[in-house]
Amino acid sequence: MKFELPFKEQLYNEQMILNFITAWNKNLKNNKKRLFWAIPMTLLGGLIIYGKNNLGFLFIAIGIHNLINFYDYYVFYKKSKNTFFEVIEREKKEYIEASENSIWEFNDEYFRYKDYKFEIKIKWKTFKSIRVIDNNLFIDLDLENHSSYILGETEIGTENFHKLIDFVRNKIGENPVHKTDKTHT
């Protein structure tokens, strides 16, 4: 299968937001748990100290530790989010200026992707999984940086989208994970 697709700014925005949300969602939930533990621990520590027991200082220390970790991670997340979307804005401008179609080729030996910047052929064994989230196919590379190629049903049509999922699933050797994660950050 081979698809030659024009750049669509709105779709690109939606896919990049979805990609960002899915990448950060689990860690953000874990970070919120820190906050939910920090507040009760600090309050409990205060009550224990009020009751004239020094053990309360331990609870306060644990609570403050969790609050600091929560805050540090939140600041890191905000900086990462700003950086990510600044890069996305630059990429959009470059895609629009280049005015070239991207090429997505799926054959028995490899996946090929070409756009205005680069062309790459990737053997199927390099991919670790696929996910279908909100009618977008994420083809995940087996790399430490968690890179994915994202292709939407609206770009190639419903019939081709389902054929592509079956094809890629057979090449990678797994069932896709279907999600409709609408969580926004």
C-alpha positions as CSV (number, residue, x, y, z in Angstrom):
1,M,0.0,0.0,0.0
2,K,1.2,3.5,-0.8
3,F,-0.4,6.8,0.1
4,E,0.7,10.2,-1.1
5,L,-0.8,12.7,1.3
6,P,-0.9,16.5,1.3
7,F,-0.2,18.4,4.5
8,K,-3.3,19.4,6.4
9,E,-2.6,21.8,9.2
10,Q,-5.8,21.1,11.3
11,L,-5.2,17.3,11.2
12,Y,-1.6,17.7,12.0
13,N,-2.5,19.8,15.1
14,E,-5.0,17.2,16.2
15,Q,-2.5,14.3,15.8
16,M,0.2,16.2,17.6
17,I,-2.0,17.1,20.5
18,L,-3.2,13.5,20.7
19,N,0.4,12.3,20.5
20,F,1.4,14.6,23.4
21,I,-1.5,13.6,25.5
22,T,-1.0,9.9,25.1
23,A,2.8,10.3,25.9
24,W,2.2,12.3,29.1
25,N,-1.1,11.1,30.4
26,K,0.2,8.2,32.6
27,N,2.9,10.2,34.2
28,L,0.6,13.1,34.9
29,K,-1.8,10.8,36.7
30,N,1.0,9.4,38.8
31,N,2.1,13.0,39.6
32,K,-1.4,13.9,40.8
33,K,-1.2,10.9,43.1
34,R,1.8,12.6,44.8
35,L,-0.3,15.6,45.5
36,F,-3.2,13.5,46.9
37,W,-0.7,11.8,49.2
38,A,1.1,15.0,50.1
39,I,-1.8,17.0,51.4
40,P,-3.2,14.3,53.8
41,M,0.2,13.4,55.1
42,T,1.0,17.0,55.9
43,L,-2.3,17.5,57.6
44,L,-2.1,14.3,59.5
45,G,1.4,15.3,60.6
46,G,0.1,18.6,61.8
47,L,-2.6,16.9,63.8
48,I,-0.1,14.5,65.4
49,I,2.2,17.3,66.3
50,Y,-0.8,19.2,67.8
51,G,-1.5,16.1,69.9
52,K,2.1,16.5,71.3
53,N,3.7,13.7,69.4
54,N,6.9,14.2,67.5
55,L,6.1,11.4,65.0
56,G,4.0,14.1,63.2
57,F,7.2,15.7,61.9
58,L,7.9,12.5,59.9
59,F,4.5,12.7,58.2
60,I,5.0,16.4,57.5
61,A,8.5,15.6,56.0
62,I,6.9,12.9,53.8
63,G,4.2,15.3,52.7
64,I,6.6,18.1,51.9
65,H,8.8,15.7,50.0
66,N,5.8,14.7,47.9
67,L,4.8,18.3,47.4
68,I,8.3,19.2,46.2
69,N,8.3,16.2,43.8
70,F,4.9,17.2,42.5
71,Y,6.0,20.8,41.9
72,D,9.3,19.8,40.2
73,Y,7.5,17.4,37.9
74,Y,4.8,19.9,37.1
75,V,7.4,22.5,36.2
76,F,9.2,20.0,34.0
77,Y,6.0,19.1,32.3
78,K,5.1,22.7,31.5
79,K,8.5,23.4,30.1
80,S,8.4,20.2,28.0
81,K,4.9,21.1,26.8
82,N,5.9,24.6,25.7
83,T,9.0,23.2,23.9
84,F,7.0,20.5,22.2
85,F,4.4,22.9,20.8
86,E,7.1,25.5,19.8
87,V,8.7,22.7,17.7
88,I,5.3,21.8,16.3
89,E,4.6,25.4,15.2
90,R,8.0,25.5,13.4
91,E,7.3,22.2,11.8
92,K,3.9,23.4,10.5
93,K,5.4,26.5,9.0
94,E,8.1,24.4,7.2
95,Y,5.5,21.9,6.0
96,I,3.4,24.7,4.6
97,E,6.3,26.4,2.9
98,A,7.6,23.2,1.4
99,S,4.2,22.4,-0.1
100,E,5.1,18.8,-0.7
101,N,3.1,15.7,-0.1
102,S,4.3,13.0,2.3
103,I,4.6,9.5,1.1
104,W,3.6,6.5,3.2
105,E,4.6,3.1,1.8
106,F,3.8,-0.1,3.4
107,N,5.2,-3.2,1.8
108,D,6.2,-6.7,2.9
109,E,9.8,-5.8,3.8
110,Y,9.7,-2.3,5.2
111,F,7.8,0.8,6.0
112,R,8.9,3.9,4.0
113,Y,8.1,7.4,4.9
114,K,9.1,10.5,2.9
115,D,8.4,14.2,3.5
116,Y,10.0,17.5,2.7
117,K,12.8,16.9,5.2
118,F,13.8,13.3,4.9
119,E,13.1,9.8,3.5
120,I,13.4,6.7,5.6
121,K,12.9,3.0,5.2
122,I,12.3,1.0,8.4
123,K,12.2,-2.8,8.6
124,W,9.2,-4.2,10.4
125,K,11.2,-5.8,13.2
126,T,12.1,-2.2,14.3
127,F,8.5,-1.6,15.4
128,K,7.3,-2.7,18.8
129,S,3.5,-2.1,18.6
130,I,0.6,-0.3,17.1
131,R,-2.2,1.6,18.7
132,V,-5.5,3.0,17.3
133,I,-6.5,6.1,19.2
134,D,-9.4,8.3,18.1
135,N,-9.2,6.8,14.5
136,N,-5.5,7.4,14.3
137,L,-3.0,4.6,13.8
138,F,0.1,5.0,15.9
139,I,3.0,2.8,14.6
140,D,5.5,2.7,17.5
141,L,9.2,2.3,17.0
142,D,11.1,0.0,19.3
143,L,13.4,2.9,20.4
144,E,14.1,4.5,23.7
145,N,12.6,7.8,22.6
146,H,9.1,6.4,22.0
147,S,8.8,7.6,18.5
148,S,5.6,6.9,16.5
149,Y,4.3,7.4,13.0
150,I,0.7,8.6,13.0
151,L,-1.7,8.1,10.2
152,G,-5.4,9.1,10.5
153,E,-8.5,7.4,9.1
154,T,-9.6,10.7,7.6
155,E,-6.4,10.9,5.6
156,I,-6.8,7.6,3.8
157,G,-10.4,6.6,4.1
158,T,-12.2,4.0,6.3
159,E,-11.6,1.0,4.1
160,N,-7.9,1.7,3.5
161,F,-7.5,2.4,7.2
162,H,-8.9,-1.0,8.3
163,K,-6.8,-2.8,5.6
164,L,-3.7,-0.9,6.8
165,I,-4.4,-1.9,10.5
166,D,-4.6,-5.5,9.5
167,F,-1.5,-5.3,7.3
168,V,0.6,-3.6,9.9
169,R,-0.7,-5.9,12.7
170,N,0.4,-8.9,10.6
171,K,3.8,-7.4,10.0
172,I,4.4,-6.4,13.6
173,G,2.6,-9.5,15.0
174,E,0.1,-8.1,17.5
175,N,-3.4,-6.8,17.9
176,P,-3.7,-3.1,18.0
177,V,-4.7,-1.3,21.2
178,H,-7.9,0.7,20.6
179,K,-8.4,3.8,22.7
180,T,-10.6,6.8,22.7
181,D,-8.6,8.9,25.1
182,K,-10.1,12.4,25.2
183,T,-8.1,13.5,28.2
184,H,-6.8,17.0,27.7
185,T,-3.8,18.6,29.4
